């Protein structure tokens, strides 16, 4: 895995990463429910607009089992390997680390020598993860300067606490739990960092027992899901601060820090407000006067009125469809925030040049619980699911979407069953997005697409040393 020169896909700054060659491939997890006789897979999509296979599935590696509930996979190495107290510039961005949240397995795939035909080279079983870390239900992978970081939703028995553990980025050995002092943190979800400030931020969803069977209405109405973010010292691995977002703000999910390492702020999405079913975006930031971290709500997206007969059983009593913001993404230049509204079937684009005063700059409708908006290439075919995982190219010109969230929750909000699709949007400056009419990937019945990673890196998989 060692190179004589640094990996050419590593960039010291987001400005240099924006100038990289456009991706020609995208990798996407394809998961099954484990009840349809199929196995999970990783798909490879041709994203080269000049290719005769553009917008098609051109590769696929089937996993040994189904029902892993594959989620937020990532690279073994990335631009962060040029940074910090433990730089590893000669490591190669080559391997994809794919966690199975329900099985606790971790799958290691080699994307070379043929990037269209990744090879499964190792499977770390859940028993090993539990024995060496005390955790289970891994969900998200990020490559840090000193190794591969993964979060876990909870303990092997399905309760808390959840947390973070690490793998060696060369041997893939499970190294153990990351935290030295977790303070009051119990619920777990996403994590990211400000390398320039030696700070990690983590968010909250719920323990595995709170989420694995779908949304629990009693827990939801009692405000038991996550409603805070946590600040950590990255070097000492100690909890520093808990930031309360409000007990009515339920399920604090995706974190997107500024890419510029000088900027001490970032965005986090909240799925549901108990008062009005709205979703929201908060910005966290360091108060320069007190040196404390703070959070402020900067975007509110309201629920949309709907007839009860058009709603799934979970929502019939509310007479409205909530936005259900379940993913966000920030462009490498920190100017544009994308917000997935999985419930209403909308991808929103915001100008966040001033992170405290976002401005809506674009919107596209596709899918949705009620709307079922079609793709322009198939206007006669209503689509279910909605914008869920969103990935942005390094130059900010292309945005990719998939439509499956999490199998138990898919079944609650789209009880007719998710038929998997992936689309691409074109983004323009200074604002505006539109669906590419030539890019609609339909997946085989029974396979649901989730996380997308782009060849050579993307907006949500790299952190940088310099501005």
C-alpha positions as CSV (number, residue, x, y, z in Angstrom):
1,X,0.0,0.0,0.0
2,X,3.0,2.4,0.3
3,X,3.8,4.7,-2.6
4,X,7.0,6.5,-3.5
5,X,5.1,9.7,-3.9
6,X,1.9,10.9,-2.2
7,X,-1.4,9.5,-3.7
8,X,-2.4,12.0,-6.5
9,X,-6.0,12.0,-5.1
10,X,-4.7,13.6,-1.8
11,X,-5.0,17.4,-1.8
12,X,-3.7,19.7,0.9
13,X,-6.5,22.2,0.3
14,X,-10.2,22.2,-0.9
15,X,-9.2,24.7,-3.6
16,X,-6.8,22.2,-5.1
17,X,-9.3,19.4,-4.8
18,X,-11.8,21.4,-6.7
19,X,-9.4,21.4,-9.7
20,X,-9.1,17.6,-9.8
21,X,-10.1,15.6,-12.8
22,X,-13.9,14.8,-12.7
23,X,-14.9,11.4,-11.5
24,X,-15.8,8.8,-14.1
25,X,-17.1,6.2,-11.7
26,X,-19.4,6.2,-8.6
27,X,-19.6,3.4,-6.0
28,X,-22.9,2.7,-4.4
29,X,-24.0,0.3,-1.7
30,X,-26.9,-2.0,-2.7
31,X,-28.6,-3.6,0.2
32,X,-31.3,-6.2,0.7
33,X,-33.7,-6.9,3.5
34,X,-32.3,-10.4,4.0
35,X,-35.7,-11.9,3.2
36,X,-35.7,-12.0,-0.6
37,X,-33.0,-14.6,-1.3
38,X,-30.6,-11.9,-2.6
39,X,-27.2,-10.9,-1.2
40,X,-26.0,-7.3,-0.6
41,X,-23.7,-5.8,-3.2
42,X,-21.6,-2.9,-4.2
43,X,-22.5,-1.3,-7.5
44,X,-20.2,0.6,-9.9
45,X,-21.9,3.4,-12.0
46,X,-20.4,5.0,-15.1
47,X,-20.4,8.8,-14.5
48,X,-18.4,9.8,-17.6
49,X,-20.8,11.8,-19.8
50,X,-18.8,11.0,-22.9
51,X,-19.0,7.2,-22.3
52,X,-21.5,5.0,-24.1
53,X,-22.3,3.5,-20.7
54,X,-23.0,6.8,-19.0
55,X,-25.6,6.5,-16.2
56,X,-25.5,2.7,-16.2
57,X,-24.4,0.0,-13.7
58,X,-21.1,-1.2,-15.2
59,X,-19.8,-3.3,-12.3
60,X,-21.1,-5.2,-9.3
61,X,-19.5,-7.3,-6.5
62,X,-21.9,-9.5,-4.6
63,X,-21.3,-10.0,-0.9
64,X,-21.5,-13.4,0.8
65,X,-24.7,-12.5,2.8
66,X,-27.8,-10.3,2.6
67,X,-29.4,-8.4,5.4
68,X,-26.2,-6.6,6.5
69,X,-27.9,-3.2,6.2
70,X,-24.9,-1.6,4.5
71,X,-24.5,2.0,5.3
72,X,-22.0,4.9,5.2
73,X,-18.9,3.3,3.7
74,X,-15.7,5.2,3.0
75,X,-12.1,5.1,1.9
76,X,-9.1,3.7,3.8
77,X,-7.2,6.9,3.1
78,X,-7.8,10.4,1.9
79,X,-6.5,13.9,2.0
80,X,-6.5,14.0,5.8
81,X,-3.4,11.7,5.5
82,X,-1.4,14.8,4.6
83,X,-2.4,16.5,7.9
84,X,-1.9,16.5,11.6
85,X,0.3,14.8,14.2
86,X,0.4,11.5,12.4
87,X,0.7,12.1,8.6
88,X,0.7,9.1,6.2
89,X,1.1,10.7,2.8
90,X,2.4,7.5,1.1
91,X,-0.7,5.5,1.9
92,X,-2.9,4.8,-1.1
93,X,-6.6,5.6,-1.5
94,X,-7.5,2.2,-2.7
95,X,-9.7,0.3,-0.4
96,X,-13.4,0.8,0.5
97,X,-14.5,0.0,4.0
98,X,-18.2,-1.0,4.0
99,X,-19.9,-1.5,7.4
100,X,-23.1,-3.6,7.9
101,X,-25.1,-2.0,10.6
102,X,-27.3,-4.9,11.4
103,X,-24.7,-7.7,11.0
104,X,-21.8,-5.6,12.5
105,X,-19.6,-7.0,9.7
106,X,-17.1,-4.8,8.1
107,X,-16.3,-5.6,4.4
108,X,-13.0,-4.5,2.8
109,X,-12.9,-4.1,-1.0
110,X,-10.0,-3.4,-3.2
111,X,-10.7,-1.1,-6.1
112,X,-7.5,-2.0,-8.0
113,X,-6.3,-3.0,-10.5
114,X,-9.7,-2.6,-12.2
115,X,-11.8,0.1,-10.5
116,X,-14.9,-1.2,-12.3
117,X,-14.4,-4.6,-10.7
118,X,-13.7,-4.2,-6.9
119,X,-12.7,-7.4,-5.1
120,X,-13.9,-8.4,-1.6
121,X,-10.6,-9.2,0.2
122,X,-11.6,-9.4,3.8
123,X,-14.6,-9.6,6.1
124,X,-14.3,-8.6,9.7
125,X,-17.1,-10.4,11.6
126,X,-19.2,-8.6,14.2
127,X,-18.0,-10.9,17.0
128,X,-14.5,-9.5,16.5
129,X,-15.7,-6.0,16.5
130,X,-17.6,-6.5,19.7
131,X,-14.8,-8.4,21.4
132,X,-12.1,-5.7,20.6
133,X,-14.2,-2.5,21.0
134,X,-17.3,-3.3,23.1
135,X,-19.4,-1.8,20.3
136,X,-21.7,-3.1,17.6
137,X,-23.9,-1.8,14.8
138,X,-21.3,0.2,12.9
139,X,-22.7,2.8,10.6
140,X,-20.3,5.5,9.3
141,X,-16.7,5.4,8.1
142,X,-14.3,8.4,7.9
143,X,-10.6,8.3,7.1
144,X,-8.5,10.2,9.5
145,X,-4.8,11.1,9.5
146,X,-3.9,8.2,11.9
147,X,-6.4,5.5,10.8
148,X,-9.9,4.5,9.8
149,X,-12.6,5.8,12.1
150,X,-16.0,4.1,12.4
151,X,-19.0,5.0,14.6
152,X,-21.1,2.4,16.3
153,X,-24.8,2.9,17.3
154,X,-24.5,1.0,20.5
155,X,-23.3,-2.0,22.4
156,X,-23.7,-5.7,21.3
157,X,-26.9,-6.0,23.4
158,X,-28.5,-3.2,21.4
159,X,-28.4,-0.6,24.2
160,X,-26.0,2.3,24.7
161,X,-23.6,3.7,24.8
162,X,-22.6,4.1,21.1
163,X,-19.3,5.5,20.1
164,X,-16.3,5.4,17.8
165,X,-13.7,2.8,17.1
166,X,-10.7,2.5,14.8
167,X,-9.1,0.2,12.2
168,X,-5.5,0.3,11.0
169,X,-5.6,1.9,7.5
170,X,-3.0,-0.7,6.2
171,X,-3.7,-4.0,7.9
172,X,-7.4,-3.3,8.8
173,X,-6.8,-4.6,12.3
174,X,-9.5,-3.6,14.7
175,X,-7.7,-1.3,17.1
176,X,-10.3,-0.7,19.8
177,X,-12.6,2.0,21.1
178,X,-11.5,5.6,20.5
179,X,-12.9,7.4,23.5
180,X,-10.8,7.9,26.7
181,X,-13.5,9.9,28.5
182,X,-17.0,10.0,27.0
183,X,-18.6,12.3,29.6
184,X,-22.4,12.4,29.2
185,X,-22.5,11.0,25.7
186,X,-24.7,7.9,25.3
187,X,-26.5,8.1,21.9
188,X,-24.4,8.1,18.8
189,X,-24.7,8.8,15.1
190,X,-22.4,10.8,12.9
191,X,-18.9,12.2,13.6
192,X,-16.6,14.6,11.9
193,X,-13.7,16.9,12.9
194,X,-12.0,20.3,12.6
195,X,-8.4,19.2,12.1
196,X,-7.2,22.8,12.4
197,X,-8.7,23.0,15.9
198,X,-8.0,19.5,17.1
199,X,-11.8,19.1,17.6
200,X,-14.3,16.3,16.9
201,X,-18.0,16.8,16.7
202,X,-20.5,13.9,17.2
203,X,-24.3,13.7,16.8
204,X,-27.2,11.6,18.2
205,X,-29.8,9.3,16.7
206,X,-30.7,6.4,19.0
207,X,-29.5,3.1,20.3
208,X,-29.9,0.1,18.0
209,X,-32.9,-1.1,20.0
210,X,-34.5,2.3,19.5
211,X,-34.1,2.3,15.7
212,X,-33.8,-1.2,14.3
213,X,-37.5,-1.9,14.1
214,X,-38.5,1.5,12.8
215,X,-39.5,4.7,14.5
216,X,-41.0,4.0,17.9
217,X,-43.9,6.5,18.3
218,X,-43.8,6.4,22.1
219,X,-40.1,7.2,22.2
220,X,-40.5,9.9,19.6
221,X,-43.3,11.7,21.3
222,X,-41.5,11.4,24.6
223,X,-38.5,13.1,23.1
224,X,-36.1,10.2,23.7
225,X,-34.3,10.3,20.4
226,X,-31.1,12.4,20.0
227,X,-31.3,16.2,20.4
228,X,-27.8,17.3,21.0
229,X,-24.3,17.4,19.6
230,X,-21.0,16.8,21.4
231,X,-17.6,18.4,21.2
232,X,-14.4,16.3,21.8
233,X,-10.7,17.0,22.0
234,X,-9.4,15.0,19.1
235,X,-5.9,14.4,20.5
236,X,-6.8,13.5,24.1
237,X,-10.1,11.7,23.0
238,X,-12.0,13.3,25.8
239,X,-15.5,14.8,25.9
240,X,-15.4,18.6,26.2
241,X,-18.9,19.9,25.7
242,X,-22.5,18.9,25.1
243,X,-24.6,21.3,23.1
244,X,-28.4,21.0,23.5
245,X,-30.5,21.7,20.4
246,X,-33.8,21.4,22.1
247,X,-35.8,18.4,23.4
248,X,-38.4,18.9,20.6
249,X,-35.6,18.6,18.0
250,X,-35.6,14.8,17.4
251,X,-32.9,12.8,15.6
252,X,-29.8,14.9,15.1
253,X,-28.1,13.2,12.1
254,X,-25.6,14.3,9.5
255,X,-22.7,16.6,10.3
256,X,-20.9,18.7,7.7
257,X,-18.0,20.8,9.0
258,X,-16.5,23.6,6.9
259,X,-13.8,22.2,4.6
260,X,-11.6,25.3,5.2
261,X,-9.5,24.2,8.2
262,X,-9.4,27.8,9.5
263,X,-13.2,28.0,9.8
264,X,-14.6,26.7,13.1
265,X,-18.2,26.0,12.1
266,X,-20.4,23.4,10.4
267,X,-24.0,22.3,9.7
268,X,-26.1,19.5,11.2
269,X,-29.5,18.3,10.1
270,X,-32.4,17.5,12.4
271,X,-35.1,15.1,11.1
272,X,-38.2,16.2,13.0
273,X,-39.6,18.9,15.3
274,X,-42.3,17.5,17.6
275,X,-44.3,20.7,17.6
276,X,-44.9,21.0,13.8
277,X,-43.2,18.1,12.0
278,X,-40.7,20.5,10.5
279,X,-37.1,19.7,9.8
280,X,-34.2,22.0,10.5
281,X,-30.5,22.8,9.9
282,X,-28.4,24.1,12.8
283,X,-25.0,25.7,12.5
284,X,-22.4,25.0,15.2
285,X,-19.6,27.4,15.7
286,X,-16.9,28.5,18.1
287,X,-17.6,31.7,20.0
288,X,-14.4,33.6,19.6
289,X,-14.9,35.5,22.8
290,X,-15.6,32.6,25.2
291,X,-13.9,29.9,23.2
292,X,-17.0,27.8,23.8
293,X,-18.9,26.1,21.0
294,X,-22.5,27.1,20.3
295,X,-25.3,26.1,18.0
296,X,-28.0,28.1,16.2
297,X,-31.0,27.1,14.1
298,X,-30.6,28.7,10.7
299,X,-33.0,26.8,8.4
300,X,-36.5,25.6,9.0
301,X,-38.3,23.5,6.4
302,X,-42.1,23.1,7.2
303,X,-44.2,20.0,6.8
304,X,-46.7,20.0,3.9
305,X,-50.4,19.4,4.3
306,X,-51.7,16.1,2.9
307,X,-54.8,14.0,2.9
308,X,-54.7,11.2,5.5
309,X,-55.6,8.6,2.8
310,X,-52.3,9.5,1.0
311,X,-50.2,9.0,4.1
312,X,-48.6,5.8,5.6
313,X,-50.2,4.6,8.9
314,X,-47.5,6.3,11.0
315,X,-48.5,9.8,9.7
316,X,-52.3,9.5,9.1
317,X,-53.2,11.2,12.3
318,X,-51.1,14.3,11.5
319,X,-52.6,15.3,8.1
320,X,-49.2,16.4,6.9
321,X,-46.1,14.9,5.3
322,X,-42.9,16.0,7.1
323,X,-39.8,16.9,5.1
324,X,-37.7,14.3,7.0
325,X,-34.3,15.8,6.4
326,X,-32.0,12.7,6.5
327,X,-28.9,13.9,4.7
328,X,-27.0,17.1,3.9
329,X,-23.8,17.9,2.0
330,X,-21.6,20.9,1.8
331,X,-19.6,21.8,-1.3
332,X,-15.8,21.9,-1.1
333,X,-15.7,25.7,-1.3
334,X,-18.2,25.9,1.7
335,X,-20.6,28.0,-0.4
336,X,-23.4,25.6,-1.1
337,X,-25.4,23.3,1.2
338,X,-27.6,20.5,-0.2
339,X,-30.5,19.3,2.0
340,X,-32.4,16.0,1.2
341,X,-36.1,16.1,2.1
342,X,-36.8,12.3,2.0
343,X,-40.5,12.7,3.0
344,X,-41.6,15.5,0.7
345,X,-39.4,14.4,-2.2
346,X,-37.3,17.5,-2.6
347,X,-33.6,18.3,-2.8
348,X,-32.9,21.9,-1.6
349,X,-29.9,23.9,-2.4
350,X,-28.8,26.8,-0.2
351,X,-26.3,29.6,-0.6
352,X,-24.4,29.4,2.7
353,X,-21.6,31.9,1.9
354,X,-22.8,33.5,5.1
355,X,-23.4,30.3,7.2
356,X,-25.7,32.3,9.6
357,X,-28.0,33.6,6.9
358,X,-28.6,30.7,4.4
359,X,-30.5,31.6,1.2
360,X,-32.5,29.1,-0.8
361,X,-30.9,29.1,-4.2
362,X,-32.4,26.0,-5.9
363,X,-34.9,23.1,-5.6
364,X,-35.7,19.9,-7.4
365,X,-38.7,17.6,-6.7
366,X,-38.4,13.8,-7.2
367,X,-40.2,11.0,-5.5
368,X,-41.8,11.7,-2.2
369,X,-44.3,10.0,0.2
370,X,-47.3,11.8,-1.5
371,X,-45.9,13.5,-4.6
372,X,-44.2,10.5,-6.3
373,X,-42.6,13.0,-8.8
374,X,-41.2,11.3,-11.9
375,X,-37.8,11.7,-13.5
376,X,-37.8,13.7,-16.8
377,X,-36.6,10.6,-18.7
378,X,-39.7,8.7,-17.6
379,X,-42.5,11.3,-17.0
380,X,-45.1,8.5,-17.0
381,X,-43.6,6.6,-14.1
382,X,-44.1,7.9,-10.5
383,X,-41.1,7.3,-8.3
384,X,-41.2,6.3,-4.6
385,X,-38.6,6.9,-2.0
386,X,-37.1,10.4,-2.1
387,X,-33.8,12.3,-2.1
388,X,-31.8,10.5,0.6
389,X,-28.1,10.1,0.4
390,X,-26.6,13.1,-1.5
391,X,-23.0,13.3,-2.7
392,X,-21.4,16.3,-4.3
393,X,-18.5,16.2,-6.8
394,X,-15.2,17.8,-5.9
395,X,-15.8,20.7,-8.3
396,X,-19.3,21.2,-7.1
397,X,-20.9,20.8,-10.5
398,X,-22.5,17.4,-10.1
399,X,-24.8,16.1,-7.4
400,X,-25.8,12.4,-7.0
401,X,-28.9,11.1,-5.1
402,X,-30.2,7.7,-4.0
403,X,-33.6,7.0,-2.5
404,X,-33.4,4.4,0.3
405,X,-32.9,5.4,3.9
406,X,-32.9,2.4,6.2
407,X,-34.9,-0.8,5.6
408,X,-37.1,-0.7,8.7
409,X,-37.8,3.0,8.2
410,X,-38.3,2.5,4.4
411,X,-41.1,0.1,5.3
412,X,-42.8,2.6,7.6
413,X,-42.8,5.6,5.4
414,X,-43.0,3.9,2.0
415,X,-45.1,0.7,2.8
416,X,-45.6,-0.1,-0.9
417,X,-41.9,-0.9,-1.0
418,X,-38.8,1.0,-2.2
419,X,-37.9,0.5,-5.8
420,X,-34.3,1.7,-6.0
421,X,-33.1,4.5,-8.1
422,X,-30.1,6.9,-8.5
423,X,-30.1,10.2,-10.2
424,X,-27.6,13.0,-11.0
425,X,-28.2,16.7,-11.0
426,X,-26.3,19.5,-12.6
427,X,-25.4,22.5,-10.4
428,X,-24.7,25.9,-11.7
429,X,-23.1,29.1,-10.2
430,X,-24.2,31.2,-8.4
431,X,-27.2,28.9,-7.8
432,X,-29.6,26.5,-9.3
433,X,-29.9,22.7,-9.8
434,X,-31.6,20.6,-12.4
435,X,-32.0,16.8,-13.0
436,X,-29.8,15.3,-15.8
437,X,-32.4,13.8,-18.2
438,X,-29.8,11.2,-19.3
439,X,-29.0,9.9,-15.9
440,X,-31.5,7.6,-14.1
441,X,-30.2,4.3,-12.8
442,X,-32.9,1.7,-12.0
443,X,-31.7,-1.0,-9.8
444,X,-32.8,-4.6,-9.7
445,X,-36.0,-5.4,-7.7
446,X,-35.0,-6.1,-4.2
447,X,-31.8,-4.1,-4.2
448,X,-31.8,-0.6,-2.5
449,X,-29.1,2.0,-3.1
450,X,-27.8,4.0,-0.2
451,X,-24.4,5.7,0.2
452,X,-22.5,6.9,-2.8
453,X,-18.7,7.4,-3.0
454,X,-17.0,9.0,-6.0
455,X,-13.8,7.9,-7.7
456,X,-10.9,9.8,-6.3
457,X,-12.9,11.5,-3.5
458,X,-16.0,13.7,-3.0
459,X,-17.3,16.5,-0.9
460,X,-18.1,14.3,2.2
461,X,-15.1,12.1,2.4
462,X,-12.1,14.4,2.6
463,X,-10.7,16.9,5.2
464,X,-7.8,19.2,4.5
465,X,-4.7,20.7,6.1
466,X,-4.7,24.1,4.4
467,X,-7.2,26.6,3.1
